[in-house]
Amino acid sequence: MMRLTLILGLVCIVSVFADDTPTTTNVPETTFDQDKNWEDAKSLYDFHVNDLHGNEVKLEKYRGHVVLIVNVASKCGLTETNYKELQQLYEKYGQEKGLRILAFPSNDFAGQEPGTPEEILEFVKQYNVTFDMMEKVHVNGDEAHPLYKWLKNQSNGKGFIVNDVKWNFSKFLLDKEGHVVDRFAPTTSPLSIEKSLEKLF
């Protein structure tokens, strides 16, 4: 009788512990798809791009940095001034203040960036470019890179009537949290935005 009671007691203990065991369900982990859901992005850090060498770059790597994003071209009347001054900004604020510049070649405007990645990399050597050169992308239209769709959407209402990027060397300024805080026209020279940069460091 005592043995039976002991066995029943053990069965009860086991069942109590079994009831306390949490059940797990196979809930699929949702991941952000920038191609489909770019509008849902919370910051720059949700995106990924390729650099001009074809390597994937997760933009999370720029967390905590002030970032300037520029669409560039090799055969534009604004090319020389912009490349020179962007490099000057990077040399002045990159190491000391953590400024990061992401240049995206684009052939969307009058075919002024026809080069291959190799040709573009060779071209920028004359300006001693050391900031980050990203993949060649579309910045307007349905084929625009998701990052650019998001950038334009985020900067809407910041004094720009037209949402589309107007020309080569349009500039988007992002704070250390990865949010768009300002947008500058192609004709705005990089050195003229120093005061805007300094407010964010």
C-alpha positions in Angstrom: 0.0 0.0 0.0 2.8 2.4 0.9 4.6 1.6 -2.4 1.4 2.4 -4.3 1.0 5.7 -2.5 4.6 6.6 -3.3 4.2 5.8 -7.0 1.0 7.9 -7.2 2.8 10.7 -5.5 5.6 10.6 -8.0 3.1 10.6 -10.9 1.5 13.7 -9.4 4.8 15.5 -9.1 5.8 14.7 -12.6 2.5 15.9 -14.0 2.8 19.2 -12.1 6.2 19.8 -13.5 5.0 18.8 -17.0 2.1 21.4 -16.7 4.7 24.1 -15.8 6.8 23.4 -18.9 6.2 26.3 -21.4 4.9 25.2 -24.8 6.8 26.5 -27.8 5.2 27.2 -31.2 7.1 27.5 -34.4 6.3 31.2 -35.1 8.3 32.3 -38.2 10.7 35.2 -37.5 9.7 38.2 -39.5 12.5 40.0 -41.3 12.4 43.4 -43.0 12.3 43.2 -46.7 13.6 46.5 -48.0 12.3 45.9 -51.6 8.7 45.4 -50.5 8.5 47.3 -47.2 10.9 50.2 -47.5 8.2 52.6 -46.3 8.2 50.7 -42.9 11.9 51.3 -42.3 12.6 53.1 -39.0 16.0 54.4 -39.9 18.9 54.2 -42.3 20.1 51.1 -40.3 17.3 48.9 -41.7 18.8 49.0 -45.2 21.6 47.2 -47.0 23.4 48.1 -50.2 26.4 46.9 -52.2 29.6 48.9 -52.4 31.2 49.7 -55.7 33.3 46.5 -55.4 30.0 44.4 -55.2 30.3 43.7 -51.5 27.1 43.8 -49.3 27.1 46.6 -46.8 24.6 46.6 -43.9 24.0 50.2 -43.1 23.8 49.3 -39.5 27.6 49.8 -39.5 27.0 53.6 -39.6 25.0 53.6 -36.4 26.2 56.5 -34.2 27.6 58.5 -37.1 26.4 61.6 -38.9 25.9 60.5 -42.5 25.8 62.4 -45.8 24.4 60.5 -48.7 25.0 61.9 -52.2 24.2 60.7 -55.7 27.3 61.3 -57.8 28.3 61.5 -61.5 31.6 61.7 -63.4 30.5 63.9 -66.4 28.5 66.6 -64.7 29.3 70.3 -64.5 29.0 70.0 -60.7 31.4 67.0 -60.5 34.7 68.7 -59.8 33.5 71.0 -57.1 31.5 68.4 -55.3 34.1 65.6 -55.3 36.8 68.0 -54.1 34.6 69.5 -51.3 33.1 66.2 -50.2 36.7 64.9 -49.8 37.6 68.0 -47.9 34.6 67.5 -45.5 35.5 63.9 -45.0 39.2 64.7 -44.2 38.1 67.5 -41.8 35.3 65.6 -39.9 35.7 61.9 -40.7 38.3 61.0 -38.2 37.7 63.5 -35.6 33.9 63.7 -35.6 32.9 60.5 -37.2 31.3 61.9 -40.4 30.5 59.3 -43.0 29.9 60.0 -46.7 28.1 57.5 -48.9 28.4 58.3 -52.6 26.0 56.5 -55.0 26.9 56.8 -58.7 23.7 57.2 -60.8 23.2 57.5 -64.5 19.7 58.9 -64.2 20.5 62.4 -65.3 21.4 63.0 -68.9 23.6 59.8 -68.9 26.3 61.6 -66.9 27.5 58.5 -65.1 28.0 55.9 -67.9 31.0 54.2 -66.4 31.5 50.7 -65.0 32.4 50.3 -61.4 36.0 49.9 -62.3 35.9 53.1 -64.5 34.3 55.0 -61.7 36.8 53.9 -59.1 39.6 54.9 -61.5 37.9 58.3 -62.1 37.7 59.3 -58.4 41.4 58.7 -57.8 42.1 62.1 -59.2 40.2 63.6 -56.2 41.9 61.2 -53.7 38.5 60.0 -52.6 38.6 58.0 -49.4 34.9 58.2 -48.4 32.6 55.2 -49.2 31.7 54.6 -52.9 28.6 52.5 -53.2 26.9 50.7 -56.0 25.6 52.4 -59.1 21.8 52.9 -58.6 18.7 54.5 -59.9 17.5 57.3 -57.6 14.1 58.0 -59.2 11.3 56.0 -60.7 10.0 52.5 -60.0 13.5 51.1 -60.2 15.0 53.4 -57.6 16.9 51.7 -54.9 14.7 51.2 -51.8 17.0 53.4 -49.7 16.5 56.3 -52.1 12.7 55.8 -52.1 12.9 56.0 -48.3 15.2 59.0 -48.2 12.9 61.0 -50.5 9.9 60.0 -48.5 11.6 61.0 -45.2 12.7 64.4 -46.6 9.3 65.3 -48.0 8.1 68.5 -46.3 11.6 69.8 -45.7 11.2 72.6 -48.2 11.2 70.5 -51.3 8.1 70.7 -53.4 9.2 67.9 -55.8 9.9 64.6 -54.1 12.2 63.2 -56.9 15.9 63.8 -56.8 16.4 66.8 -59.1 19.9 66.2 -60.4 23.4 64.8 -59.7 24.8 65.7 -56.3 21.6 66.0 -54.3 22.5 65.6 -50.6 20.7 63.9 -47.7 21.9 64.6 -44.2 21.2 62.1 -41.5 21.8 62.3 -37.8 23.4 59.8 -35.4 20.1 58.0 -35.1 19.9 57.4 -38.8 17.1 59.9 -39.5 16.9 62.4 -42.3 17.3 65.9 -40.9 18.0 67.9 -44.0 18.2 67.8 -47.8 20.3 70.0 -50.0 19.9 70.8 -53.7 22.6 69.7 -56.3 23.9 73.3 -56.5 24.5 73.5 -52.8 28.2 73.1 -52.4 29.4 70.6 -49.7 31.4 73.1 -47.8 28.4 75.4 -47.5 26.6 72.8 -45.3 29.3 72.7 -42.6 27.2 74.5 -40.1 24.4 72.0 -40.5 26.9 69.2 -40.0 28.4 70.7 -36.9 25.0 70.9 -35.2 24.8 67.1 -35.3 28.2 66.1 -34.0 
